[in-house]
Amino acid sequence: MKGLLRRRVKTAVLAALVILLAIVPLLGNMYYTSVLIVIGIHAMVAVGLCLLIGYTGQVSLGHAAFYGLGAYIAAVLSTTYHINPWLAMVLAVAATAVFAFAIGFPIFRLRGNYLAMATLGLGIIIWILFRELDGVTGGQVGFPGIPAPSIGGFAFTSDFRYYYLVWGFCLAVMVASQNIVNSRIGRAMRAVRDSESASQSLGISSVLVKAKILALSAACAALAGSLYAYYVGFIDPGPFGFLFSVRLVVMAVVGGLASIWGAIFGAATVRLMTEFLHPFGDIDVILFGLILIVVMILSPQGVTRGLADLWRRVSRRLARQAR
Amino acid sequence: MATWQLVQYVVTGITVGSIYAIVGLGFTIIYSVTGIINFAQGEFVMLGGMVAFSLIGLGLPVPIALILSIALVTLVGVVFNLVAIRPARRASTITLIIITIGGALLIRAIAGLGWGRGAVSLPPFTGDEPLSFLGAYVVPQSLWVMGTTAVLMVAFYLLLNRTLVGKALKAAAINRRAAALVGIDARTMSLISFGLAAAMGAIGGIVIAPISYASYDMGVMLGLKGFVAAAMGGFTGVWGVLLGGLGLGLAESLAAGYISSAYKDAIALVFLFAVLLIRSRRLLAGEEET
């Protein structure tokens, strides 16, 4: 009974979220629309990171690299080689996922601190490649003239149209992630997170599970990256560096490390803080640092989970008092 | 290929390698005593250079400014330990990684706000007239860097082996629980290790600033290279870190000279993967499953 009620509440909240998201661009405020497009793109990367950190227990401090790979591969294929942007997007996602899966095997021989440092290094190496392979990527000058995708004669050129494209993809990624978490591999992920040796004794190949999730997580990031490239039409190495990798961790932490829908909340919080505070200097980044420290001390599962726990405790106490 | 060129690269390599060794020693101290990899280690180095720059700018005599800036950065390390590490003592590895990353972000952003985005430089300790050595030019500051590193390494070795505090640190590093049983407080040891590591980082940042400048965003790369040095040394003892740092510095400088300076940082990353993968089994042996 209680479970049913909770599920109904959850469905109602999600429906409200979807309706709200559908209405925003109709208000005609270009600024809100563009901010929400970026939030949708970031949320996709953040949810991938949640799958990896929150559900599988493996940290990545280089996730911006996968986002960048998606953006650059899609941009180069569609612009330099005139491949259809949709096909370029599919290829970018597939190539990034395969790359992530392949590096998953050596990299997941490492654990904890060493894994974190290796992913940090990987992110920096790929960022250096974006910067130095200027014949392909345009280097620090940037890569201009990326086309917008279109269906038939309907081109996703305006923010209004692009908004629905991004959020369509974003919600699809969320639903798919939710299903994955509740599936067989989802249980395997949590088993690996909670005890690697116990999961192995049950016949789960922990390295394989981790490599698969890294590939999936990288695919989410690459999808978001290609959408970003098509949206802005111009990319340079700037947004794909170490700082964005940490920003993604902040999104995951704020959204709740093991929470799929929380990723949207995390991405929105981080983006809005940057929108409002960045004009005054790096105040947003200072707050991100503080958030990471404070949240990890008070509620290592992330903000949303911490609030949920608090709510449960308070309501239980209230119920007891009522009795 | 001229000899003087090779000598020049080797001198440069040993100079920067010394700094990596100093940063790596900071990683080693904290890791061996607490099991934490401090992702904010590079930020202590950056702070050392920056704070010294400001204090000298205030008109303090250089030696006093330098000592004061080491003290201030040490204080930052101690405060960081008290407010961010101590409250999370029983946390998982991932939690602690995210906490120290948060610290790195915080320190870096505050530095970017306070000192701006430009690079700052310190005056060389004793003039900038280059000396000639086997046809290569050596700035006197290079000798300061090498000398400081040598003194630091020896001092640290003596601290660990000849003083009570050092022996307590060593005991905590060998077995935290057994150390606690004989009355060595793990929290105090953690505090001391962060203070020492911060001081170490600050000294490194100060001696290198006259050569390679200091800027708010130098911490990540420098931290990563220090980590490589520490990992090559196996996170134990002084001499392994020194060799690791020098080796990395030399490789980097030779590669930049003979191959391409664009990929200078990539060399360190290749070293990172090599050392992590080759030594993964040994490194992980000390780390319990999380």
Interface residues (C-beta under 8 A of the other chain):
Chain A: I53 G57 V59 L61 P106 R109 L110 R111 G112 N113 Y114 A116 M117 A118 L120 G121 L122 I124 I125 I128 E132 S195 E196 S197 F242 V246 V249 V253 G281 D282 I283 V285 I286 F288 G289 L290 I291 L292 I293 M296 I297 P300
Chain B: Y31 I36 I37 F39 V83 A84 P87 A88 A91 S92 T93 I94 T95 L96 I97 I98 I99 I101 G102 G103 A104 L105 L106 I107 R108 A109 I110 G112 L113 V220 M221 L224 F227 A231 A262 Y263 D265 A266 L269 L272 F273 L276 L277 S280 L283 L284 E287 E289 T290
